[in-house]
Amino acid sequence: MRLDAFLKKTHLVKRRELARELCDEGMVRVNGAPKKAAWEVKAGDELQFPLYNRLLKVRVLGLPENGAGKRDQWSFVEVLEDKRFTWDEGGGEDPSQGHPKSPTNH
C-alpha cells in the first residue's frame, strides 16, 4: 500500500493530499529515511512524521484492506513515540531532529 494512502486510511493524517505533501517535502521517514508518497509500506516498517505540534513515530502492524473505521485505526499501528511541542519552541528543518516543521499548505 502506498505511504500516503496508508496515512490517510489509518486516520493518522486527515487528508491524503496532506499526507502526499508531507512526503513530498521529505518529512515522512520510513525506517529512518525520507520516502515519497508512492513508497510501498509493509508490516514492521517504522514511520516518523510531524503533524502540527506533534512528532509521531509508529510501527506498522498491518495494512487495512479498505478504509479503516476510526475505532480500528490503532489496530494497524503501534505508537512508539509521540512528542508534543509548543509553538513557542519554533520549528526545525529536519523533523527527525527536534521540532516538527508544519506543511506549507494545509
Gaussian input, Z-matrix of N, CA and C with variables (Angstrom, degrees):
# hf/3-21g

backbone

0 1
 N
 C     1     B1
 C     2     B2     1     A1
 N     3     B3     2     A2     1     D1
 C     4     B4     3     A3     2     D2
 C     5     B5     4     A4     3     D3
 N     6     B6     5     A5     4     D4
 C     7     B7     6     A6     5     D5
 C     8     B8     7     A7     6     D6
 N     9     B9     8     A8     7     D7
 C    10    B10     9     A9     8     D8
 C    11    B11    10    A10     9     D9
 N    12    B12    11    A11    10    D10
 C    13    B13    12    A12    11    D11
 C    14    B14    13    A13    12    D12
 N    15    B15    14    A14    13    D13
 C    16    B16    15    A15    14    D14
 C    17    B17    16    A16    15    D15
 N    18    B18    17    A17    16    D16
 C    19    B19    18    A18    17    D17
 C    20    B20    19    A19    18    D18
 N    21    B21    20    A20    19    D19
 C    22    B22    21    A21    20    D20
 C    23    B23    22    A22    21    D21
 N    24    B24    23    A23    22    D22
 C    25    B25    24    A24    23    D23
 C    26    B26    25    A25    24    D24
 N    27    B27    26    A26    25    D25
 C    28    B28    27    A27    26    D26
 C    29    B29    28    A28    27    D27
 N    30    B30    29    A29    28    D28
 C    31    B31    30    A30    29    D29
 C    32    B32    31    A31    30    D30
 N    33    B33    32    A32    31    D31
 C    34    B34    33    A33    32    D32
 C    35    B35    34    A34    33    D33
 N    36    B36    35    A35    34    D34
 C    37    B37    36    A36    35    D35
 C    38    B38    37    A37    36    D36
 N    39    B39    38    A38    37    D37
 C    40    B40    39    A39    38    D38
 C    41    B41    40    A40    39    D39
 N    42    B42    41    A41    40    D40
 C    43    B43    42    A42    41    D41
 C    44    B44    43    A43    42    D42
 N    45    B45    44    A44    43    D43
 C    46    B46    45    A45    44    D44
 C    47    B47    46    A46    45    D45
 N    48    B48    47    A47    46    D46
 C    49    B49    48    A48    47    D47
 C    50    B50    49    A49    48    D48
 N    51    B51    50    A50    49    D49
 C    52    B52    51    A51    50    D50
 C    53    B53    52    A52    51    D51
 N    54    B54    53    A53    52    D52
 C    55    B55    54    A54    53    D53
 C    56    B56    55    A55    54    D54
 N    57    B57    56    A56    55    D55
 C    58    B58    57    A57    56    D56
 C    59    B59    58    A58    57    D57
 N    60    B60    59    A59    58    D58
 C    61    B61    60    A60    59    D59
 C    62    B62    61    A61    60    D60
 N    63    B63    62    A62    61    D61
 C    64    B64    63    A63    62    D62
 C    65    B65    64    A64    63    D63
 N    66    B66    65    A65    64    D64
 C    67    B67    66    A66    65    D65
 C    68    B68    67    A67    66    D66
 N    69    B69    68    A68    67    D67
 C    70    B70    69    A69    68    D68
 C    71    B71    70    A70    69    D69
 N    72    B72    71    A71    70    D70
 C    73    B73    72    A72    71    D71
 C    74    B74    73    A73    72    D72
 N    75    B75    74    A74    73    D73
 C    76    B76    75    A75    74    D74
 C    77    B77    76    A76    75    D75
 N    78    B78    77    A77    76    D76
 C    79    B79    78    A78    77    D77
 C    80    B80    79    A79    78    D78
 N    81    B81    80    A80    79    D79
 C    82    B82    81    A81    80    D80
 C    83    B83    82    A82    81    D81
 N    84    B84    83    A83    82    D82
 C    85    B85    84    A84    83    D83
 C    86    B86    85    A85    84    D84
 N    87    B87    86    A86    85    D85
 C    88    B88    87    A87    86    D86
 C    89    B89    88    A88    87    D87
 N    90    B90    89    A89    88    D88
 C    91    B91    90    A90    89    D89
 C    92    B92    91    A91    90    D90
 N    93    B93    92    A92    91    D91
 C    94    B94    93    A93    92    D92
 C    95    B95    94    A94    93    D93
 N    96    B96    95    A95    94    D94
 C    97    B97    96    A96    95    D95
 C    98    B98    97    A97    96    D96
 N    99    B99    98    A98    97    D97
 C   100   B100    99    A99    98    D98
 C   101   B101   100   A100    99    D99
 N   102   B102   101   A101   100   D100
 C   103   B103   102   A102   101   D101
 C   104   B104   103   A103   102   D102
 N   105   B105   104   A104   103   D103
 C   106   B106   105   A105   104   D104
 C   107   B107   106   A106   105   D105
 N   108   B108   107   A107   106   D106
 C   109   B109   108   A108   107   D107
 C   110   B110   109   A109   108   D108
 N   111   B111   110   A110   109   D109
 C   112   B112   111   A111   110   D110
 C   113   B113   112   A112   111   D111
 N   114   B114   113   A113   112   D112
 C   115   B115   114   A114   113   D113
 C   116   B116   115   A115   114   D114
 N   117   B117   116   A116   115   D115
 C   118   B118   117   A117   116   D116
 C   119   B119   118   A118   117   D117
 N   120   B120   119   A119   118   D118
 C   121   B121   120   A120   119   D119
 C   122   B122   121   A121   120   D120
 N   123   B123   122   A122   121   D121
 C   124   B124   123   A123   122   D122
 C   125   B125   124   A124   123   D123
 N   126   B126   125   A125   124   D124
 C   127   B127   126   A126   125   D125
 C   128   B128   127   A127   126   D126
 N   129   B129   128   A128   127   D127
 C   130   B130   129   A129   128   D128
 C   131   B131   130   A130   129   D129
 N   132   B132   131   A131   130   D130
 C   133   B133   132   A132   131   D131
 C   134   B134   133   A133   132   D132
 N   135   B135   134   A134   133   D133
 C   136   B136   135   A135   134   D134
 C   137   B137   136   A136   135   D135
 N   138   B138   137   A137   136   D136
 C   139   B139   138   A138   137   D137
 C   140   B140   139   A139   138   D138
 N   141   B141   140   A140   139   D139
 C   142   B142   141   A141   140   D140
 C   143   B143   142   A142   141   D141
 N   144   B144   143   A143   142   D142
 C   145   B145   144   A144   143   D143
 C   146   B146   145   A145   144   D144
 N   147   B147   146   A146   145   D145
 C   148   B148   147   A147   146   D146
 C   149   B149   148   A148   147   D147
 N   150   B150   149   A149   148   D148
 C   151   B151   150   A150   149   D149
 C   152   B152   151   A151   150   D150
 N   153   B153   152   A152   151   D151
 C   154   B154   153   A153   152   D152
 C   155   B155   154   A154   153   D153
 N   156   B156   155   A155   154   D154
 C   157   B157   156   A156   155   D155
 C   158   B158   157   A157   156   D156
 N   159   B159   158   A158   157   D157
 C   160   B160   159   A159   158   D158
 C   161   B161   160   A160   159   D159
 N   162   B162   161   A161   160   D160
 C   163   B163   162   A162   161   D161
 C   164   B164   163   A163   162   D162
 N   165   B165   164   A164   163   D163
 C   166   B166   165   A165   164   D164
 C   167   B167   166   A166   165   D165
 N   168   B168   167   A167   166   D166
 C   169   B169   168   A168   167   D167
 C   170   B170   169   A169   168   D168
 N   171   B171   170   A170   169   D169
 C   172   B172   171   A171   170   D170
 C   173   B173   172   A172   171   D171
 N   174   B174   173   A173   172   D172
 C   175   B175   174   A174   173   D173
 C   176   B176   175   A175   174   D174
 N   177   B177   176   A176   175   D175
 C   178   B178   177   A177   176   D176
 C   179   B179   178   A178   177   D177
 N   180   B180   179   A179   178   D178
 C   181   B181   180   A180   179   D179
 C   182   B182   181   A181   180   D180
 N   183   B183   182   A182   181   D181
 C   184   B184   183   A183   182   D182
 C   185   B185   184   A184   183   D183
 N   186   B186   185   A185   184   D184
 C   187   B187   186   A186   185   D185
 C   188   B188   187   A187   186   D186
 N   189   B189   188   A188   187   D187
 C   190   B190   189   A189   188   D188
 C   191   B191   190   A190   189   D189
 N   192   B192   191   A191   190   D190
 C   193   B193   192   A192   191   D191
 C   194   B194   193   A193   192   D192
 N   195   B195   194   A194   193   D193
 C   196   B196   195   A195   194   D194
 C   197   B197   196   A196   195   D195
 N   198   B198   197   A197   196   D196
 C   199   B199   198   A198   197   D197
 C   200   B200   199   A199   198   D198
 N   201   B201   200   A200   199   D199
 C   202   B202   201   A201   200   D200
 C   203   B203   202   A202   201   D201
 N   204   B204   203   A203   202   D202
 C   205   B205   204   A204   203   D203
 C   206   B206   205   A205   204   D204
 N   207   B207   206   A206   205   D205
 C   208   B208   207   A207   206   D206
 C   209   B209   208   A208   207   D207
 N   210   B210   209   A209   208   D208
 C   211   B211   210   A210   209   D209
 C   212   B212   211   A211   210   D210
 N   213   B213   212   A212   211   D211
 C   214   B214   213   A213   212   D212
 C   215   B215   214   A214   213   D213
 N   216   B216   215   A215   214   D214
 C   217   B217   216   A216   215   D215
 C   218   B218   217   A217   216   D216
 N   219   B219   218   A218   217   D217
 C   220   B220   219   A219   218   D218
 C   221   B221   220   A220   219   D219
 N   222   B222   221   A221   220   D220
 C   223   B223   222   A222   221   D221
 C   224   B224   223   A223   222   D222
 N   225   B225   224   A224   223   D223
 C   226   B226   225   A225   224   D224
 C   227   B227   226   A226   225   D225
 N   228   B228   227   A227   226   D226
 C   229   B229   228   A228   227   D227
 C   230   B230   229   A229   228   D228
 N   231   B231   230   A230   229   D229
 C   232   B232   231   A231   230   D230
 C   233   B233   232   A232   231   D231
 N   234   B234   233   A233   232   D232
 C   235   B235   234   A234   233   D233
 C   236   B236   235   A235   234   D234
 N   237   B237   236   A236   235   D235
 C   238   B238   237   A237   236   D236
 C   239   B239   238   A238   237   D237
 N   240   B240   239   A239   238   D238
 C   241   B241   240   A240   239   D239
 C   242   B242   241   A241   240   D240
 N   243   B243   242   A242   241   D241
 C   244   B244   243   A243   242   D242
 C   245   B245   244   A244   243   D243
 N   246   B246   245   A245   244   D244
 C   247   B247   246   A246   245   D245
 C   248   B248   247   A247   246   D246
 N   249   B249   248   A248   247   D247
 C   250   B250   249   A249   248   D248
 C   251   B251   250   A250   249   D249
 N   252   B252   251   A251   250   D250
 C   253   B253   252   A252   251   D251
 C   254   B254   253   A253   252   D252
 N   255   B255   254   A254   253   D253
 C   256   B256   255   A255   254   D254
 C   257   B257   256   A256   255   D255
 N   258   B258   257   A257   256   D256
 C   259   B259   258   A258   257   D257
 C   260   B260   259   A259   258   D258
 N   261   B261   260   A260   259   D259
 C   262   B262   261   A261   260   D260
 C   263   B263   262   A262   261   D261
 N   264   B264   263   A263   262   D262
 C   265   B265   264   A264   263   D263
 C   266   B266   265   A265   264   D264
 N   267   B267   266   A266   265   D265
 C   268   B268   267   A267   266   D266
 C   269   B269   268   A268   267   D267
 N   270   B270   269   A269   268   D268
 C   271   B271   270   A270   269   D269
 C   272   B272   271   A271   270   D270
 N   273   B273   272   A272   271   D271
 C   274   B274   273   A273   272   D272
 C   275   B275   274   A274   273   D273
 N   276   B276   275   A275   274   D274
 C   277   B277   276   A276   275   D275
 C   278   B278   277   A277   276   D276
 N   279   B279   278   A278   277   D277
 C   280   B280   279   A279   278   D278
 C   281   B281   280   A280   279   D279
 N   282   B282   281   A281   280   D280
 C   283   B283   282   A282   281   D281
 C   284   B284   283   A283   282   D282
 N   285   B285   284   A284   283   D283
 C   286   B286   285   A285   284   D284
 C   287   B287   286   A286   285   D285
 N   288   B288   287   A287   286   D286
 C   289   B289   288   A288   287   D287
 C   290   B290   289   A289   288   D288
 N   291   B291   290   A290   289   D289
 C   292   B292   291   A291   290   D290
 C   293   B293   292   A292   291   D291
 N   294   B294   293   A293   292   D292
 C   295   B295   294   A294   293   D293
 C   296   B296   295   A295   294   D294
 N   297   B297   296   A296   295   D295
 C   298   B298   297   A297   296   D296
 C   299   B299   298   A298   297   D297
 N   300   B300   299   A299   298   D298
 C   301   B301   300   A300   299   D299
 C   302   B302   301   A301   300   D300
 N   303   B303   302   A302   301   D301
 C   304   B304   303   A303   302   D302
 C   305   B305   304   A304   303   D303
 N   306   B306   305   A305   304   D304
 C   307   B307   306   A306   305   D305
 C   308   B308   307   A307   306   D306
 N   309   B309   308   A308   307   D307
 C   310   B310   309   A309   308   D308
 C   311   B311   310   A310   309   D309
 N   312   B312   311   A311   310   D310
 C   313   B313   312   A312   311   D311
 C   314   B314   313   A313   312   D312
 N   315   B315   314   A314   313   D313
 C   316   B316   315   A315   314   D314
 C   317   B317   316   A316   315   D315

   B1=1.4470
   B2=1.5214
   B3=1.3257
   B4=1.4608
   B5=1.5263
   B6=1.3253
   B7=1.4603
   B8=1.5232
   B9=1.3322
   B10=1.4613
   B11=1.5276
   B12=1.3220
   B13=1.4665
   B14=1.5286
   B15=1.3332
   B16=1.4652
   B17=1.5224
   B18=1.3275
   B19=1.4668
   B20=1.5231
   B21=1.3248
   B22=1.4623
   B23=1.5336
   B24=1.3317
   B25=1.4651
   B26=1.5254
   B27=1.3203
   B28=1.4663
   B29=1.5279
   B30=1.3217
   B31=1.4729
   B32=1.5251
   B33=1.3246
   B34=1.4590
   B35=1.5229
   B36=1.3431
   B37=1.4583
   B38=1.5228
   B39=1.3281
   B40=1.4683
   B41=1.5216
   B42=1.3244
   B43=1.4671
   B44=1.5220
   B45=1.3260
   B46=1.4575
   B47=1.5276
   B48=1.3087
   B49=1.4613
   B50=1.5298
   B51=1.3323
   B52=1.4620
   B53=1.5259
   B54=1.3202
   B55=1.4657
   B56=1.5313
   B57=1.3306
   B58=1.4577
   B59=1.5261
   B60=1.3191
   B61=1.4628
   B62=1.5277
   B63=1.3102
   B64=1.4613
   B65=1.5265
   B66=1.3264
   B67=1.4658
   B68=1.5275
   B69=1.3259
   B70=1.4625
   B71=1.5217
   B72=1.3213
   B73=1.4618
   B74=1.5259
   B75=1.3340
   B76=1.4617
   B77=1.5152
   B78=1.3266
   B79=1.4627
   B80=1.5233
   B81=1.3316
   B82=1.4654
   B83=1.5197
   B84=1.3108
   B85=1.4618
   B86=1.5253
   B87=1.3179
   B88=1.4568
   B89=1.5217
   B90=1.3173
   B91=1.4670
   B92=1.5309
   B93=1.3413
   B94=1.4578
   B95=1.5180
   B96=1.3341
   B97=1.4718
   B98=1.5268
   B99=1.3468
   B100=1.4635
   B101=1.5274
   B102=1.3355
   B103=1.4696
   B104=1.5162
   B105=1.3188
   B106=1.4654
   B107=1.5249
   B108=1.3286
   B109=1.4647
   B110=1.5235
   B111=1.3208
   B112=1.4630
   B113=1.5276
   B114=1.3230
   B115=1.4715
   B116=1.5318
   B117=1.3237
   B118=1.4669
   B119=1.5322
   B120=1.3212
   B121=1.4644
   B122=1.5234
   B123=1.3359
   B124=1.4637
   B125=1.5243
   B126=1.3251
   B127=1.4624
   B128=1.5262
   B129=1.3185
   B130=1.4534
   B131=1.5149
   B132=1.3282
   B133=1.4621
   B134=1.5277
   B135=1.3217
   B136=1.4610
   B137=1.5240
   B138=1.3338
   B139=1.4594
   B140=1.5117
   B141=1.3153
   B142=1.4646
   B143=1.5192
   B144=1.3395
   B145=1.4587
   B146=1.5169
   B147=1.3576
   B148=1.4554
   B149=1.5143
   B150=1.3085
   B151=1.4511
   B152=1.5136
   B153=1.3321
   B154=1.4681
   B155=1.5249
   B156=1.3167
   B157=1.4672
   B158=1.5313
   B159=1.3325
   B160=1.4621
   B161=1.5277
   B162=1.3113
   B163=1.4495
   B164=1.5225
   B165=1.3223
   B166=1.4558
   B167=1.5119
   B168=1.3175
   B169=1.4563
   B170=1.5202
   B171=1.3398
   B172=1.4610
   B173=1.5248
   B174=1.3343
   B175=1.4635
   B176=1.5222
   B177=1.3157
   B178=1.4574
   B179=1.5307
   B180=1.3391
   B181=1.4639
   B182=1.5227
   B183=1.3147
   B184=1.4548
   B185=1.5173
   B186=1.3167
   B187=1.4578
   B188=1.5256
   B189=1.3349
   B190=1.4653
   B191=1.5287
   B192=1.3420
   B193=1.4686
   B194=1.5217
   B195=1.3009
   B196=1.4604
   B197=1.5138
   B198=1.3003
   B199=1.4559
   B200=1.5260
   B201=1.3006
   B202=1.4620
   B203=1.5237
   B204=1.3138
   B205=1.4511
   B206=1.5151
   B207=1.3120
   B208=1.4644
   B209=1.5376
   B210=1.3389
   B211=1.4715
   B212=1.5212
   B213=1.3330
   B214=1.4669
   B215=1.5177
   B216=1.3206
   B217=1.4504
   B218=1.5218
   B219=1.3090
   B220=1.4647
   B221=1.5171
   B222=1.3408
   B223=1.4589
   B224=1.5293
   B225=1.3292
   B226=1.4594
   B227=1.5249
   B228=1.3365
   B229=1.4675
   B230=1.5208
   B231=1.3142
   B232=1.4642
   B233=1.5316
   B234=1.3229
   B235=1.4634
   B236=1.5205
   B237=1.3177
   B238=1.4604
   B239=1.5223
   B240=1.3399
   B241=1.4595
   B242=1.5206
   B243=1.3112
   B244=1.4572
   B245=1.5194
   B246=1.3378
   B247=1.4661
   B248=1.5150
   B249=1.3006
   B250=1.4634
   B251=1.5189
   B252=1.3346
   B253=1.4500
   B254=1.5121
   B255=1.3205
   B256=1.4560
   B257=1.5125
   B258=1.3293
   B259=1.4622
   B260=1.5211
   B261=1.3262
   B262=1.4583
   B263=1.5260
   B264=1.3465
   B265=1.4569
   B266=1.5167
   B267=1.3340
   B268=1.4599
   B269=1.5063
   B270=1.3201
   B271=1.4617
   B272=1.5073
   B273=1.3177
   B274=1.4498
   B275=1.5134
   B276=1.2983
   B277=1.4550
   B278=1.5205
   B279=1.3323
   B280=1.4529
   B281=1.5214
   B282=1.3434
   B283=1.4583
   B284=1.5235
   B285=1.3290
   B286=1.4609
   B287=1.5197
   B288=1.3196
   B289=1.4567
   B290=1.5194
   B291=1.3068
   B292=1.4564
   B293=1.4989
   B294=1.3069
   B295=1.4565
   B296=1.5247
   B297=1.3265
   B298=1.4565
   B299=1.5146
   B300=1.3095
   B301=1.4652
   B302=1.5192
   B303=1.3130
   B304=1.4589
   B305=1.5228
   B306=1.3441
   B307=1.4480
   B308=1.5316
   B309=1.3184
   B310=1.4532
   B311=1.5169
   B312=1.3195
   B313=1.4635
   B314=1.5145
   B315=1.3135
   B316=1.4665
   B317=1.4856
   A1=108.44
   A2=116.09
   A3=121.38
   A4=110.91
   A5=115.92
   A6=122.52
   A7=111.58
   A8=118.18
   A9=119.81
   A10=111.51
   A11=117.37
   A12=121.15
   A13=110.67
   A14=117.18
   A15=120.45
   A16=110.86
   A17=116.50
   A18=120.09
   A19=111.42
   A20=117.16
   A21=121.48
   A22=111.38
   A23=117.62
   A24=121.67
   A25=113.19
   A26=116.82
   A27=119.97
   A28=111.70
   A29=117.42
   A30=123.90
   A31=113.40
   A32=117.83
   A33=119.82
   A34=109.95
   A35=116.17
   A36=123.74
   A37=106.58
   A38=116.78
   A39=120.43
   A40=113.85
   A41=117.64
   A42=120.37
   A43=109.94
   A44=115.94
   A45=120.39
   A46=110.26
   A47=117.31
   A48=121.22
   A49=110.79
   A50=116.97
   A51=121.01
   A52=110.29
   A53=117.21
   A54=121.02
   A55=110.05
   A56=117.09
   A57=122.24
   A58=110.09
   A59=116.73
   A60=120.57
   A61=111.02
   A62=117.51
   A63=120.64
   A64=110.50
   A65=116.49
   A66=121.08
   A67=110.78
   A68=117.11
   A69=121.45
   A70=112.47
   A71=116.76
   A72=120.90
   A73=111.85
   A74=117.71
   A75=121.86
   A76=114.33
   A77=116.34
   A78=119.27
   A79=113.70
   A80=118.20
   A81=120.77
   A82=107.32
   A83=114.92
   A84=120.56
   A85=108.93
   A86=115.22
   A87=121.89
   A88=106.43
   A89=116.15
   A90=121.58
   A91=111.24
   A92=115.60
   A93=121.75
   A94=116.67
   A95=117.74
   A96=119.94
   A97=110.19
   A98=118.13
   A99=120.19
   A100=109.95
   A101=115.88
   A102=121.14
   A103=110.55
   A104=115.63
   A105=122.93
   A106=109.56
   A107=115.53
   A108=122.48
   A109=113.13
   A110=118.20
   A111=121.87
   A112=113.61
   A113=118.36
   A114=121.76
   A115=109.37
   A116=116.72
   A117=122.06
   A118=109.86
   A119=115.70
   A120=122.48
   A121=109.11
   A122=115.95
   A123=121.97
   A124=109.05
   A125=115.62
   A126=120.35
   A127=107.83
   A128=116.13
   A129=122.03
   A130=113.83
   A131=118.14
   A132=121.15
   A133=109.98
   A134=115.99
   A135=121.39
   A136=108.01
   A137=115.85
   A138=122.60
   A139=109.45
   A140=116.52
   A141=122.11
   A142=107.46
   A143=116.19
   A144=119.82
   A145=110.12
   A146=116.49
   A147=120.99
   A148=109.69
   A149=115.53
   A150=120.72
   A151=107.73
   A152=115.00
   A153=122.64
   A154=109.78
   A155=119.90
   A156=120.60
   A157=111.90
   A158=117.06
   A159=120.87
   A160=110.67
   A161=115.12
   A162=122.71
   A163=105.44
   A164=116.69
   A165=122.04
   A166=110.75
   A167=115.46
   A168=122.14
   A169=105.98
   A170=116.24
   A171=121.22
   A172=109.99
   A173=115.46
   A174=122.10
   A175=107.33
   A176=117.19
   A177=122.43
   A178=108.26
   A179=115.65
   A180=121.01
   A181=111.46
   A182=116.45
   A183=121.45
   A184=109.87
   A185=115.30
   A186=120.51
   A187=109.55
   A188=117.96
   A189=120.28
   A190=110.01
   A191=116.39
   A192=119.69
   A193=110.04
   A194=117.49
   A195=123.27
   A196=106.60
   A197=117.54
   A198=120.06
   A199=110.36
   A200=116.50
   A201=120.96
   A202=108.87
   A203=116.56
   A204=120.11
   A205=109.75
   A206=115.92
   A207=120.64
   A208=110.91
   A209=116.48
   A210=119.69
   A211=112.66
   A212=116.83
   A213=121.06
   A214=113.90
   A215=118.42
   A216=120.74
   A217=113.08
   A218=118.91
   A219=120.89
   A220=112.76
   A221=118.23
   A222=120.17
   A223=111.26
   A224=117.96
   A225=121.72
   A226=113.28
   A227=117.28
   A228=120.73
   A229=110.25
   A230=114.26
   A231=122.51
   A232=105.67
   A233=116.95
   A234=120.57
   A235=108.54
   A236=115.63
   A237=121.56
   A238=111.02
   A239=115.63
   A240=120.91
   A241=109.14
   A242=116.21
   A243=122.00
   A244=107.47
   A245=115.40
   A246=120.51
   A247=108.30
   A248=116.65
   A249=121.91
   A250=108.51
   A251=115.45
   A252=121.99
   A253=109.53
   A254=115.92
   A255=120.01
   A256=107.15
   A257=117.12
   A258=120.70
   A259=111.25
   A260=118.28
   A261=121.21
   A262=112.33
   A263=116.94
   A264=120.10
   A265=112.15
   A266=117.84
   A267=121.13
   A268=111.60
   A269=116.11
   A270=121.11
   A271=111.26
   A272=116.07
   A273=121.90
   A274=110.33
   A275=117.45
   A276=121.50
   A277=111.24
   A278=118.60
   A279=122.19
   A280=108.80
   A281=119.36
   A282=121.19
   A283=113.53
   A284=117.94
   A285=118.70
   A286=111.10
   A287=116.89
   A288=121.69
   A289=110.52
   A290=116.76
   A291=118.50
   A292=114.15
   A293=116.92
   A294=123.13
   A295=112.58
   A296=117.34
   A297=119.27
   A298=112.47
   A299=115.43
   A300=122.77
   A301=106.90
   A302=118.06
   A303=120.60
   A304=110.50
   A305=118.04
   A306=119.91
   A307=110.17
   A308=117.67
   A309=120.92
   A310=113.36
   A311=119.64
   A312=122.20
   A313=110.80
   A314=117.32
   A315=117.75
   A316=111.36
   D1=137.66
   D2=177.99
   D3=-59.23
   D4=147.03
   D5=-179.31
   D6=-59.19
   D7=-47.02
   D8=-178.61
   D9=-64.82
   D10=-37.91
   D11=178.29
   D12=-66.84
   D13=-39.45
   D14=178.75
   D15=-61.95
   D16=-46.20
   D17=-179.73
   D18=-60.17
   D19=-38.82
   D20=179.80
   D21=-73.66
   D22=-49.62
   D23=-174.94
   D24=-65.67
   D25=-25.38
   D26=177.58
   D27=-94.23
   D28=5.12
   D29=177.37
   D30=64.13
   D31=21.03
   D32=174.16
   D33=-73.11
   D34=-31.55
   D35=175.95
   D36=-127.09
   D37=138.21
   D38=-173.91
   D39=-69.22
   D40=-35.84
   D41=-175.87
   D42=-128.90
   D43=141.87
   D44=179.36
   D45=-64.23
   D46=-34.42
   D47=177.60
   D48=-59.08
   D49=-41.72
   D50=177.59
   D51=-66.14
   D52=-41.53
   D53=177.84
   D54=-60.64
   D55=-43.53
   D56=179.44
   D57=-63.18
   D58=-41.76
   D59=-179.93
   D60=-64.81
   D61=-43.35
   D62=177.46
   D63=-58.62
   D64=-42.73
   D65=179.16
   D66=-65.50
   D67=-46.84
   D68=-178.22
   D69=-61.48
   D70=-30.66
   D71=179.21
   D72=-85.92
   D73=3.42
   D74=176.95
   D75=75.28
   D76=21.99
   D77=-175.99
   D78=-97.12
   D79=-3.79
   D80=176.42
   D81=-106.06
   D82=122.92
   D83=-179.19
   D84=-110.92
   D85=136.18
   D86=174.89
   D87=-116.04
   D88=119.17
   D89=-177.63
   D90=52.55
   D91=37.73
   D92=174.12
   D93=91.45
   D94=-8.64
   D95=-177.88
   D96=-116.26
   D97=140.29
   D98=177.90
   D99=-64.05
   D100=138.56
   D101=-179.09
   D102=-131.43
   D103=152.42
   D104=178.01
   D105=-82.61
   D106=168.00
   D107=-176.20
   D108=-59.90
   D109=-30.09
   D110=-176.76
   D111=-81.18
   D112=-3.42
   D113=-179.60
   D114=-57.61
   D115=136.60
   D116=179.88
   D117=-85.75
   D118=114.87
   D119=-179.86
   D120=-80.59
   D121=140.79
   D122=177.49
   D123=-128.29
   D124=156.78
   D125=174.54
   D126=-58.88
   D127=137.08
   D128=-178.70
   D129=98.95
   D130=-17.97
   D131=177.75
   D132=-65.17
   D133=145.95
   D134=173.97
   D135=-107.89
   D136=124.31
   D137=-179.38
   D138=-108.19
   D139=139.66
   D140=176.40
   D141=-135.26
   D142=128.41
   D143=-178.59
   D144=-157.82
   D145=149.65
   D146=175.93
   D147=-86.92
   D148=147.27
   D149=174.51
   D150=-148.03
   D151=107.00
   D152=-178.13
   D153=55.74
   D154=-111.43
   D155=-176.18
   D156=-103.15
   D157=26.47
   D158=-177.92
   D159=-132.27
   D160=155.10
   D161=169.68
   D162=-124.23
   D163=110.24
   D164=-176.94
   D165=-100.01
   D166=140.38
   D167=171.43
   D168=-129.79
   D169=120.94
   D170=-176.94
   D171=-132.12
   D172=154.42
   D173=172.99
   D174=-105.72
   D175=133.46
   D176=178.87
   D177=-77.86
   D178=121.76
   D179=178.83
   D180=-95.70
   D181=-29.13
   D182=-179.48
   D183=-170.38
   D184=170.21
   D185=-178.51
   D186=-112.45
   D187=131.78
   D188=177.68
   D189=-71.20
   D190=135.67
   D191=178.18
   D192=-73.56
   D193=-42.30
   D194=175.21
   D195=-123.22
   D196=-170.51
   D197=175.54
   D198=-60.67
   D199=128.72
   D200=178.87
   D201=-80.35
   D202=142.07
   D203=173.98
   D204=-68.26
   D205=155.76
   D206=-179.23
   D207=-55.85
   D208=-35.88
   D209=179.78
   D210=-68.67
   D211=-26.58
   D212=-175.52
   D213=-93.04
   D214=-4.88
   D215=-172.13
   D216=-56.11
   D217=-35.87
   D218=-175.97
   D219=-80.91
   D220=-4.50
   D221=175.45
   D222=-79.21
   D223=-12.06
   D224=-178.53
   D225=-101.13
   D226=-13.15
   D227=-179.83
   D228=-138.49
   D229=154.25
   D230=172.19
   D231=-117.05
   D232=123.87
   D233=179.69
   D234=-76.65
   D235=119.84
   D236=178.89
   D237=-94.17
   D238=-33.37
   D239=-178.09
   D240=-155.53
   D241=138.93
   D242=177.26
   D243=-139.40
   D244=89.10
   D245=-179.70
   D246=-89.16
   D247=133.70
   D248=176.92
   D249=-113.70
   D250=141.08
   D251=-179.24
   D252=-126.81
   D253=153.27
   D254=171.84
   D255=-93.51
   D256=154.73
   D257=-179.07
   D258=-63.81
   D259=-23.40
   D260=-179.85
   D261=-67.39
   D262=-20.24
   D263=-178.09
   D264=-76.55
   D265=-12.81
   D266=178.50
   D267=80.45
   D268=-178.55
   D269=-178.07
   D270=-120.78
   D271=149.34
   D272=177.14
   D273=-106.43
   D274=159.47
   D275=179.80
   D276=-74.54
   D277=-37.60
   D278=-177.61
   D279=-104.24
   D280=113.94
   D281=-175.42
   D282=-65.05
   D283=-18.63
   D284=178.46
   D285=-84.32
   D286=-9.11
   D287=-177.96
   D288=-116.13
   D289=73.61
   D290=174.93
   D291=99.16
   D292=-121.66
   D293=-168.36
   D294=-81.88
   D295=141.98
   D296=178.91
   D297=-77.18
   D298=152.94
   D299=174.84
   D300=-104.56
   D301=131.18
   D302=179.30
   D303=-74.96
   D304=146.74
   D305=175.05
   D306=-60.37
   D307=154.46
   D308=-173.72
   D309=-71.96
   D310=-39.45
   D311=-177.28
   D312=-128.80
   D313=95.59
   D314=176.82
   D315=-136.65

